[in-house]
Amino acid sequence: MSSSAVTAPFNRDALEQVLKRRFFFAPAFELYGGVSGLFDYGPPGCAFQANIVDTWRKHFILEEDMLEVDCTMLTPHEVLKTSGHVDKFADWMCKDLKTGEIFRADHLVEEVLESRLKGDKAARGIKVEEEEDEDKKKRKKKVKEIKNVKLDDEVVKEYENILAQIDGFSGPQLGELIVKYDITNPSTGGKLEPPIEFNLMFETAIGPSGNLKGYLRPETAQGQFLNFNKLLEFNNEKMPFASASIGKSFRNEIAPRAGLLRVREFLMAEIEHFVDPEDKSHPKFNQVKDIKLRFLPSGVQESGSTELIEKTIGEAVSTGLVDNETLGYFIARIYLFLLKIGVDTNRIRFRQHMSNEMAHYASDCWDAELQTSYGWIECVGCADRSAYDLSVHAAKTGEKLVVRQPLPEPITVEKFEIEISKKKFGPKFRKDAGSIEKWLLERNQTDLESLGNELTANGKIVIKVPGVEGETELDTELIKIEKVKRTEHIREFTPNVIEPSFGIGRIIYSIFEHQFWSRPEDVDRSVLSLPPLVAPTKVLLVPLSNSAELKPIVEKVSNVLRKNQIPFKVDDSSASIGKRYARNDELGTPFGITIDFESLKDESVTLRERDSTKQVRGSYEDIIDAIKQVTYFGSSWAEGTAKLTPFESQSTDA
Ligand SMILES: Nc1ncnc2c1ncn2[C@@H]1O[C@H](COP(=O)(O)OP(=O)(O)OP(=O)(O)O)[C@@H](O)[C@H]1O
C-alpha cells in the first residue's frame, strides 16, 4: 500500500519522529550543538541510500553501458575558474542592516509572498491547509508577516505571477521586488540591504604552502569532462557514450533548511552523456516514447501559471517541447527510476527552466520535481549543456577534447587558416610570443574571418591578449590569414553533453514523505512503505517465543537468508509479535517470517507482508524463494506467493 491509498492527512511531525527514533539520519555534531545543513545517516538510512545507489547503478550504468569514474572532491581553482563556477556559482543574499541576519533573496521573496497570499485567503474565508510541524510553528511565531489581510485582486495576480517564475529572477530584479513589495526581515520587520552575490563553494588551500588555491567540488561533473579523452579511448572511440559518477558534493548554502532538502554536503549521482551535436536521436527512444509524463513548460510559467500539461515523452519530443530524443530518453528513464525506488507517480512533474534561468550555453533543461510538504522540490536536473564544458577546458588547456570520425566520403572544405612566422615572432615578442601564438590559434572561424578582413584592409591587426601588457600589433610580415580549400577525410567535432544530475538526499527524503502513512485502526502505528528492492532490511525473523527449542530452526532459516544475501534481522526480544512488527513497519521492513512450534515439526514458517499484513505459510525454502522473487525480480506479492497457502488463523499483528 502506498500513502496515496490512505485517507489520513500526511503528518510531517510524525514522520520526523520516526526518522529520528529509528535513526535514519540525524544532525551531525549534535553533541556540539550541530551545524546547519550537515547530517549523519544512521544504519537504516545508510542501507536505504546504498540500495538506492545500487539501483541507480543498475538502472543507468548497467542498462546503458556507462563508464563510471570516481574523481577527487578537492578541485584546483583553475578548473573551476574555467568552468565558470568561481565567477558564477552564486546565490543572492541580503542582510538585515540591524541584526546581521542573512536571507537567501529568492527564498525570502517566495516565503513572504506565499504567506501574504495565505493571509489573503484566510481573510476571504478560504480554507488553507496548514502544515503543523514544529519547525513551521516556531517560524510562524516569529514571522510577523503572516497576518490575515485581504489583498487587492490585482496584487494577488502579481504575487501569483512572481511566484510562478521565482526561479528566474536575477539579483537586481529580486532587489526591485523587495523594494516594490516592501519585503523586510520577517521576524523583526527590519530593513534589508540590496541582494549581493555569495559564491557557494567551500574554498581551501591544497598543500602546505597555501599557494595552490582549491575548492571542494560543488558537483561531480568537472572530473568527468576532464577525463573525456581517456574515456573516449577506453570506449574504443565509439560515440555516443556516457560517463557516470557517484560522490559527495559541497555547497555552502546561505540558508540550509528543510532537513535533507537543502544541505551543505550531499551525495550526487551524475551522468554525462556525450552525443553528436548533429544527431541527438536515441536508439532506445522507442522503448520509452509512450510513457506519459506531466510537464510544466517554461512558457506556462512565464505566463504566471503552474498548470501541468500531460503528454507522452514521444509527443513532447515530436512537438519540440523537449529539445531532442536523447534528452527525452533520459527524462523518461529518470521517471522510471524514481518510480522503481518508491516515488509516488502522482507527485512527479518535469519543470522546464525558463530562458532567464537556464545557463546561457544550455539548449534545454528540465528538472524532475517531487511534491513534498515543503512544496515542489527539484530532485533531478536534466540539461543539454551543449559543447560548453569540453570547449572551455580545451581552450584553457590547449588540449583537444574532440571526437574524430572517418568520413564516409572525403569532402572539400574552405576554411580560414592562420600562418605564423615563428622566425620573426620570437625575437619580436620574446616572453610573450607563446601567449600571443596560443591566442591566435584558439580563434574560431568567425574570428579568423574578421581578423583576416582587417589584415587585408589595413595591413595590420591590433589585438589584446590576456596576460600580455598593452595592445599587440601584427602585420602581414608576422602573420597571414587566408581562406584555403582542403580535402578532409576526418570529421572532427566537440560532442554535446546531456547531463542528468541526481541529488540522492532530496530523493530519499521525498520517498519518506511519499511512503509514510498510519494504520487507519491506530494512528500511532506508522508504516514506511519502502519498495522491497530498496528497503534497508528485507526480512524480520521473529521466533514466536524465545524458547531454546526454536533456536536451531531460527539459525537454519538465518543461514539460508545469509546464503541468499538477503538482508535480515532477528528479533527474539520478549515484546509481543505485534509490537515487533510495528517497530519494523516504521523501518520499512517489507517482510516478516514468524517461526513457531509448528515449524519444528515440518519446517514451515509464516510470511507476513508489511503493507497489507497478509500472511501465507509454506516451507521456509519456498518462503525465502518468494521473498527473493518479490524483492529482486519484480514479482507482485500475489505472483510471488501464488504457490503458498494463505494463512489467516492467527493474527500476528495483534
Ligand atoms: N543544497 C543541496 N542539498 C541537497 N541536494 C542538493 C542541493 N543542491 C543541489 N542538490 C541536488 O543536486 C541536484 C543537481 O544540482 P543543481 O545544481 O541542478 O541544483 P540547483 O539548481 O542548484 O538546486 P537549487 O536551485 O534547489 O539550489 C539537484 O537536483 C538536487 O537534487
The ligand as a Gaussian input file, in Angstrom:
#p B3LYP/6-31G(d) Opt

LIG

0 1
 N       21.941000      22.101000      -1.098000
 C       21.527000      20.951000      -1.593000
 N       21.149000      19.950000      -0.753000
 C       20.743000      18.765000      -1.238000
 N       20.693000      18.489000      -2.558000
 C       21.058000      19.441000      -3.435000
 C       21.486000      20.717000      -3.004000
 N       21.777000      21.457000      -4.093000
 C       21.546000      20.671000      -5.157000
 N       21.112000      19.475000      -4.777000
 C       20.774000      18.324000      -5.637000
 O       21.652000      18.261000      -6.736000
 C       20.914000      18.230000      -7.953000
 C       21.671000      18.914000      -9.068000
 O       22.129000      20.170000      -8.653000
 P       21.764000      21.535000      -9.396000
 O       22.985000      22.351000      -9.467000
 O       20.993000      21.290000     -10.634000
 O       20.791000      22.121000      -8.261000
 P       20.345000      23.618000      -8.091000
 O       19.600000      24.016000      -9.325000
 O       21.488000      24.442000      -7.678000
 O       19.335000      23.414000      -6.868000
 P       18.594000      24.600000      -6.099000
 O       18.101000      25.536000      -7.174000
 O       17.490000      23.913000      -5.366000
 O       19.634000      25.204000      -5.218000
 C       19.594000      18.888000      -7.605000
 O       18.588000      18.420000      -8.463000
 C       19.372000      18.438000      -6.181000
 O       18.769000      17.169000      -6.149000

